[in-house]
Amino acid sequence: MAKYLIPSDKTLKAIKSDDERKRINDGEGLYLQLFVNGGSHGWRFAYSHAGRRNILSLGTYPDTGLSLARQKADEARKLVAEGKDPSAVRQEAKAAAQRKWQAERLADAGLPPVGSFEAVARDWLKTVHEVKVSAGHAERTRIRLEQDAFPWIGRKPIADLEAPELLEMLRRVEARGAIETAHRIKDACGQVFRYGVATGACKRNPAADLKDAMQPVQTRHHAAIVDPVQVGKLLRDMREYQGHAVTRVALELSALLLLRPGELRHMEWAWVDLAGALLTIPPEVMKRKKADKTDGPPHLVPLPSQAVAYLNELHALTGTGRFVFPALTSGQRCMSENTVRSALRRLGYGNEDMTAHGFRATARTMIAERLGVAAEVIEAQLAHAVADALGRAYNRTQYLEQRQAMMQAWADYLDKLRKGAVVVSLAGRAA
């Protein structure tokens, strides 16, 4: 217990304005500094910590009376005895109170706390992800995080999160059978943590520890018909399609042009050169990284004579509008992504038989096996990305002549299959 030197509050109340003393000691480090800055008196506690002399302010007199000042000094002495610095403890308490106030203010505004996983993730989305990928890709990532990550780990400090907490969150996604989505969320979280490490918000990426802890993704390829006889039947069924003429042409060109379904349905008449038999798809429509969508070359699609005939037929129906395949309800939008798939269903082909995207797999397989075209020529027509930047630059018009010949040969081959011809592959196998 401290040995006090100041008798009572009366001693302090008796201090006159002309008192020449600078301070009045109460013992064991506590003293009252008189006329601080020419005004009120201030309580001070002097102590030593880690070999350094420090001064802690305990309030002003008379707002802080003698009894309260002694109580504060006792608390400070206990901290010193525990090896703690009272000044550092006070600063941390103030910082914690500030963080709590800021968190409450952000919560009232519907915003995540500073340093939380959600705050860092949203900063990453805006600063890195949205700049790097397409708008649709960034939106899908944001929705996944908002639906499946933020409700469970969003408000927690990113620096405190560990692998078990992430796995618990991902298990909820796996439990509803969304295995691929769970892996995508894990990958996005990993990028958030790496961004957090770079910005100093956390020290490590715990998502990297989950590599062997999650259910594996069962890869499923788009259903596609690759048997020549069955392809011939599909082509005959498509020719007899009784739905809208625009949809029928979309089916035919799906088989002919090796386009992704999105590229086909977004096709605009401004891209079509019927006289030159060439379709030029702008880079921003292609399935590419954002930088390549902005600065990359267009994708050139040589049109076989059969495709030109279909497009001439369709021009009479939709040529005055923007889209080659407009929505049936509005010419201001392209056709729905489900149109070709629904047409296949009407023809009796289910998801396990044939898909809109499956036409690309059909062409990729049969052009190689039945027509003997080099793989790099087919890949160029499929617009599959080349691994290195130099290769992409070189590939801008690579194999265009070969692709023109290939596309015509493919269209002619499909005509033969539609007529029921027995076609023999280059390897000598009966079709």
TAMOQUI-V912856 format. One record per backbone hydrogen bond with DSSP energy under -1.0 kcal/mol. CO is the residue of the C=O (numbers start at 1). NH is the residue of the N-H. If there is no record, write none. Layout:
{{CO	NH} {CO	NH}}
This chain:
{{9	13} {10	14} {12	15} {16	19} {22	34} {24	32} {27	30} {29	46} {30	26} {31	44} {32	24} {33	42} {35	38} {36	39} {40	36} {41	61} {42	33} {43	58} {44	31} {45	56} {47	54} {49	52} {52	49} {54	47} {56	45} {59	43} {60	64} {65	69} {66	70} {67	71} {68	72} {69	73} {70	74} {71	75} {72	76} {73	77} {74	78} {75	79} {76	80} {77	81} {78	82} {79	84} {80	83} {85	89} {86	90} {87	91} {88	92} {89	93} {90	94} {91	95} {92	96} {93	97} {94	98} {95	99} {96	100} {97	101} {98	102} {99	103} {100	104} {101	105} {102	106} {103	107} {104	108} {105	109} {106	111} {107	110} {113	116} {115	158} {116	120} {117	121} {118	122} {119	123} {120	124} {121	125} {122	126} {123	127} {124	128} {124	129} {125	130} {128	132} {129	133} {132	290} {134	138} {135	139} {136	140} {137	141} {138	142} {139	143} {140	144} {141	145} {142	146} {143	147} {144	148} {145	149} {145	150} {149	152} {149	153} {150	154} {154	118} {156	117} {157	160} {162	166} {163	167} {164	168} {165	169} {166	170} {167	171} {170	174} {171	175} {173	178} {174	177} {177	179} {178	182} {179	183} {180	184} {181	185} {182	186} {183	187} {184	188} {185	189} {186	190} {187	191} {188	192} {189	193} {190	194} {191	195} {192	196} {193	197} {194	198} {195	199} {196	201} {196	202} {205	208} {206	209} {207	210} {210	213} {223	355} {227	231} {228	232} {229	233} {230	234} {231	235} {232	236} {233	237} {234	238} {235	239} {236	240} {238	241} {244	248} {245	249} {246	250} {247	251} {248	252} {249	253} {250	254} {251	255} {252	256} {253	257} {260	264} {261	265} {262	266} {264	267} {267	324} {268	271} {269	272} {271	280} {273	278} {277	303} {278	273} {279	301} {281	299} {282	285} {286	288} {289	293} {290	294} {291	295} {292	296} {299	281} {301	279} {304	308} {305	309} {306	310} {307	311} {308	312} {309	313} {310	314} {311	315} {314	317} {314	318} {315	319} {318	321} {322	269} {325	335} {330	333} {333	327} {336	339} {338	342} {339	343} {340	344} {341	345} {342	346} {343	347} {344	349} {345	348} {350	353} {350	354} {357	360} {358	362} {359	363} {360	364} {361	365} {362	366} {363	367} {365	369} {366	370} {367	373} {374	378} {375	379} {376	380} {377	381} {378	382} {379	384} {388	392} {389	393} {390	394} {391	395} {393	396} {397	400} {399	403} {400	404} {401	405} {402	406} {403	407} {404	408} {405	409} {406	410} {407	411} {408	412} {409	413} {410	414} {411	415} {412	416} {413	417} {414	418} {415	419} {416	421} {417	420} {425	428} {429	425}}
